[in-house]
Amino acid sequence: MREHGSPGGTTANGPALVVLAAGIGSRYGGLKQVDPVGPSGETLMDYSIYDALRAGFGRLVFVIRRDIETAFRQTIGARFEERVAVDYVFQELDKLPAGFVPPPDRLKPWGTGHAILMAQEAIRQPFGVVNADDFYGRHSFELLARHLQSASPDYAMVGFVLSNTLSEFGFVARGVCRTSPEDFLEEVVELTRVEREGGAVKYTDPAGTVHPLTGAETVSLNIWGFSPTIFTHLRRELVLFLEAQRHDQKAEFFIPTVVNTLVNQGRQRLKVLRTPDSWFGITYREDRPRVMENIRRLIGQGDYPDKLWQ
């Protein structure tokens, strides 16, 4: 049985972790970021932060909405504020570059690229980015922390095996990665309807055509590593996005799109860090019992204590 270790050795000198927690969770219903899945009331976010702290991350930046601030601080933030430096930043529709305003009827957030840009005011060091409602696994954070601590000028992304990331209860969106022999990203292709069918994996394109997949593809699950230089790129690309899409009520400014642009134009390299961990998350309500079962299994293996925050 492996020892689960402790997050107590982290320092403020480690990389920061930006946690994207402003999502509405429309398919799941409600604020799934604070839904308990662990035996002592832990959320998926708790497990990610536990893994990040013991990997050497030294600071947390939560990207949230103002309307959930009080509940979020009381339910989530209070667990960490005595253990590590914590900042809160807000993703709001009107937080746009000068000269731009959101469409009057828009309700949908501007996307992950915009969310990360909101963290600029709180970031001065290399940093990772994760979704609040995903479980990435211990090795994923260790890989990312090691890269961010290496002083490499390259950005990074943790890549998962597709078959380790699927829900049993419906389709999911996945970014399938094409890489060089040296594991540098060449392209991320967003597939929006990926699902199991028996023992096979398939995706359905917007025209309704079904395409088989092997299940061994490397995919992005929104766990990234950046230096603060990404903010300059995000500001520039956001302006271009808004010039083209600002009247679209649903268009989103996604971080994989920005990364693709930087890579294709030769402005930045991104290293794909391949992890053996299985991803799991709560896309559908039916996923929750499976997630809780997976957590119990990992506790039984010694990966985590019964109670994360003693």
Buried (B, 14 or more C-beta within 10 A) or exposed (E): EEEBBEBEEBEEEBBBBBBBBBBBBEEBEEBBBBBBBBBEEBBBBBBBBBBBBBBBBBBBBBBBBEEBBEEBBEBBBEBBEEBBBBBBBBBBBEEBEEEEEBEEEBEBBBBBBBBBBBBBEBBEBBBBBBBBBBBBBBBBBBBBBBBBBEEBEBBBBBBBBBBBBBBEBBBBEBBBBEBEEEBBBEBBBEBEBBBBEEEEBBBBEEEEEEEEBEBEBBBBBBBBBBBBEBBEBBEEBBBEBBEEBBEEEEBBBBBBBBBBBBBEEEEBBBBBBBBEBBBBBBBBBEBBEBBBEBBBEBBEEEBBBEEBBE
